[in-house]
Amino acid sequence: MKDILLIEGLERREKIVFDYIFNYYYSSLCAFSMQYLNDRSAVEDLVQDFFVSLWIDAPHHKIHSSLKTYLFASIKNRCLDFQKHQKVLEKYKTFILFSTKPDDDSTDHYLAESELRQAIQKSLGKLSPRCREIFELSRLNGLSNQEISTQLGISKRTVELQISNALKILRKELVEYLPIWLVAWLIM
């Protein structure tokens, strides 16, 4: 009976229900994900992104099993997708490393890199100042979500949502400029 009420509350996007589900399952889902990824930061990002999409798309989710089964199956699928994505990234990194000829004109590479940096800076400029600050602390300075939360005096959940928003904006902005595998490699 409890699952039915939670699922219905989630479909109606009731914040109190979502908060309960998040607080009750977050750490378990992170621990479960560690079996697949063994990277705490990637696990936290993956689970947080899942909860963001769960909230955004809540009315469209049709949960026919138990809530717990749905959550853990969804996270397992995201972990497996992440692993596949990592293998593709590694494949392309290797391809790029070994496909460059030693006698290539380095000026072309410098210009391409310069254009790429400009595109990234322009995309970062489209983020709100707070969102950009949080994203840079996370991705450029390597701080954990908890460290950012403590440093800025905001909730960890706010940090998670800001990073998720920044990633969505950057992916959208850079996808037209670069092949998607390179965008993903740069942002992650």
C-alpha positions in Angstrom: 0.0 0.0 0.0 2.9 2.4 0.9 4.4 1.9 -2.6 1.2 2.8 -4.3 0.9 6.1 -2.3 4.5 7.0 -3.0 4.2 6.2 -6.8 0.9 8.2 -7.0 2.5 11.1 -5.1 5.5 11.0 -7.3 3.3 11.1 -10.5 1.6 14.2 -9.0 5.0 15.7 -8.3 4.4 16.1 -4.6 7.6 17.5 -3.2 7.3 15.9 0.2 6.9 12.5 -1.5 9.9 13.1 -3.7 12.0 14.3 -0.8 11.1 11.2 1.2 12.0 8.9 -1.7 15.3 10.8 -2.3 16.3 10.7 1.4 15.2 7.1 1.9 16.9 5.6 -1.2 19.8 7.9 -2.2 22.6 6.3 -0.1 21.4 2.8 -1.0 21.4 3.6 -4.7 24.9 5.1 -4.4 26.1 2.0 -2.6 24.5 -0.3 -5.2 26.0 1.8 -8.0 29.5 1.3 -6.5 29.3 -2.3 -7.5 29.3 -1.3 -11.1 31.3 1.9 -11.3 33.7 2.0 -8.3 34.0 5.8 -8.7 32.3 7.7 -5.9 32.1 11.0 -7.8 30.6 9.3 -10.9 28.2 7.3 -8.8 26.9 10.4 -7.0 26.5 12.3 -10.3 24.7 9.4 -11.8 22.3 8.9 -8.9 21.7 12.7 -8.7 21.0 13.0 -12.4 18.6 10.1 -12.1 16.7 11.8 -9.3 16.6 15.0 -11.3 15.1 13.2 -14.3 12.7 11.3 -12.0 11.4 14.6 -10.7 11.2 16.3 -14.1 9.5 13.3 -15.8 7.5 12.1 -12.8 4.1 12.3 -14.5 5.4 10.3 -17.4 6.9 7.4 -15.4 4.8 4.4 -15.3 6.0 2.2 -12.4 4.3 -1.2 -12.6 6.6 -3.0 -10.1 7.5 -2.0 -6.6 9.1 1.5 -6.3 12.3 -0.1 -4.9 12.6 -2.5 -7.9 12.0 0.4 -10.3 14.6 2.6 -8.7 17.3 -0.1 -8.5 16.6 -1.4 -12.0 16.8 2.2 -13.4 20.1 2.8 -11.6 21.5 -0.5 -12.8 20.6 0.4 -16.4 22.2 3.9 -16.0 25.4 2.3 -14.6 25.6 -0.2 -17.5 25.0 2.7 -20.0 27.7 4.7 -18.2 30.1 1.8 -18.6 29.4 1.5 -22.3 29.9 5.2 -22.7 33.2 5.0 -20.9 34.4 2.2 -23.2 33.4 4.3 -26.3 35.3 7.3 -24.8 38.4 5.2 -24.2 38.1 3.8 -27.7 38.0 7.3 -29.2 40.8 8.6 -27.0 43.0 5.8 -28.1 42.0 6.4 -31.7 42.9 10.1 -31.4 46.2 9.4 -29.7 47.3 6.9 -32.3 45.9 8.5 -35.4 47.9 11.7 -35.1 51.0 11.6 -37.3 54.2 12.9 -35.8 54.8 15.2 -38.8 51.3 16.8 -38.6 51.3 20.6 -38.7 50.9 21.6 -35.0 49.5 25.0 -36.1 46.3 23.3 -37.2 46.0 21.5 -33.9 46.7 24.8 -32.0 44.0 26.6 -33.9 41.4 23.8 -33.4 42.2 23.7 -29.7 41.9 27.5 -29.5 38.5 27.5 -31.2 37.4 24.7 -28.9 38.5 26.6 -25.8 36.6 29.7 -27.0 33.4 27.6 -27.6 33.7 26.1 -24.1 34.2 29.6 -22.5 31.3 31.0 -24.5 29.1 28.1 -23.3 30.2 28.6 -19.7 29.3 32.3 -20.0 25.7 31.3 -20.7 25.4 29.8 -17.2 24.2 31.9 -14.3 27.0 33.2 -12.2 26.1 30.8 -9.3 25.7 27.8 -11.6 29.0 28.5 -13.2 30.8 28.9 -9.9 29.4 25.6 -8.6 30.2 23.8 -11.9 33.8 25.1 -12.0 34.3 24.1 -8.3 33.1 20.6 -9.2 34.6 20.0 -12.6 37.7 22.2 -12.7 38.7 22.3 -9.0 37.6 18.7 -8.3 35.6 19.4 -5.2 32.9 17.0 -4.1 29.3 18.1 -3.9 29.6 18.1 -0.1 32.7 20.2 -0.1 31.0 22.8 -2.4 28.0 22.7 -0.2 30.1 23.5 2.8 32.2 26.1 1.1 29.3 28.0 -0.3 26.9 27.5 2.6 24.2 26.0 0.5 22.5 22.6 0.5 24.1 19.6 -1.2 20.9 19.2 -3.2 21.2 22.7 -4.6 24.8 21.9 -5.6 23.5 18.7 -7.3 20.8 20.5 -9.2 23.1 23.3 -10.3 25.7 20.8 -11.7 23.0 18.9 -13.5 21.6 22.1 -15.0 25.1 23.2 -16.1 25.8 19.9 -17.8 22.5 20.0 -19.7 23.2 23.5 -20.9 26.8 22.7 -21.9 25.9 19.6 -23.7 23.2 21.5 -25.6 25.5 24.4 -26.4 28.5 22.3 -27.5 26.8 19.5 -29.3 26.5 21.6 -32.5 30.1 22.6 -32.4 31.7 19.2 -31.7 31.0 15.5 -32.2 29.1 14.3 -29.2 31.8 11.9 -28.0 34.3 14.8 -27.7 31.8 17.0 -25.9 31.1 14.2 -23.4 34.9 13.6 -22.9 35.5 17.3 -22.3 32.7 17.9 -19.8 33.2 14.7 -17.8 
